[in-house]
Amino acid sequence: MDHGSNHSALQIQTPEGVIFALTLAGPISRFLAWIIDVGCLLVAFIFLSQVAQVFSLVSGDVGLATLIILNFVLSTGYAIAFEWLWRGQTIGKRVVGLQVMDESGLRLQFSQVVIRNLLRMVDRLPAMYFLGGLTCVVNAKHQRLGDIAAGTIVVRAPKIGEPRASTILSGKFNSFREFPHLEARLRQKIGPEEAAKALQAILRRDELEGSARIAVFRDIADFFRQIVPFPGEATRGVTDEQYVRNVLDSVYNSRKRPDKESTDTEAAERSELVS
């Protein structure tokens, strides 16, 4: 629990009508993540110092210049690289359970990651992130100056567990089970992030208005159809919402299958490749 954050939450509504309630990260949890990141940077800096000593054998000035350049690249590039590759998380944020997001709920852009991290130099003034910390405390969204300029927020990363089959199917028959080789492709090509977003739509479907609910599941189903198309006999009479349920059941509940079925799946996929 983040003391001093007043348990702040931010509601974001997408154009389709989906409303997400996000718990904003307060100054204390962000400070803890920063401390961990500083520790990681110190370890990396010690290693780079050894590298710079090699150049100092040629010239002391060359070694010093190398160390300064490497320090700048490390201190600036560390957060940029991790937040982009890890979708808004550094090592510290991942340990504490925080994530950088676009404040409107859109996909985080690389330019936003760069802007928020380049402005750390301003947020650090006069020392120890005093200006950025002060801004974070008084800002309603707990944004530092870099976040305000980039249009980003830092939230507590949601933890989504795997659902049971009953949660996904609600007792309905999954026609995709008749095509185990295509199910195997689904599990290969659908990443955890895409599956988690679809799962959130299923779990929160009753919060959507009728037209918004139809639009949301149509878009998600079309996305999955492009990844792995199923034949007509598997999709005939299946609504977009049930299509998404079938996909999630195939992805999440695959580990509960008997070994024999897994063997049959692999055999069927090999047979299709040969044909």
Buried (B, 14 or more C-beta within 10 A) or exposed (E): EBEEBEEBEBEBEEEBBBEBEBBBBBBBBBBBBBEBBEEBBEEBBEEBBEEBEEBBEEEEEBBEBBBEEBBEEBBBEBBBBBBBEBBBBBBBBBBBBBBBBBBEBEEBBEEBBBBBBBBBEBBBEEEEBEBBBBBBEEBEBBBBBBBBBBBBBBBBBEEEEBBEBEBBBEEEEBBBBEBBBBBBBBBEEBEEEBBBEBBBBBEBBEBBEEEBBBBBBBEBBEBBBEEBEBEEEBBEEBEBBBBBBBBBBBBBBBEEBEEEEBEBBEEBBEEEEEE
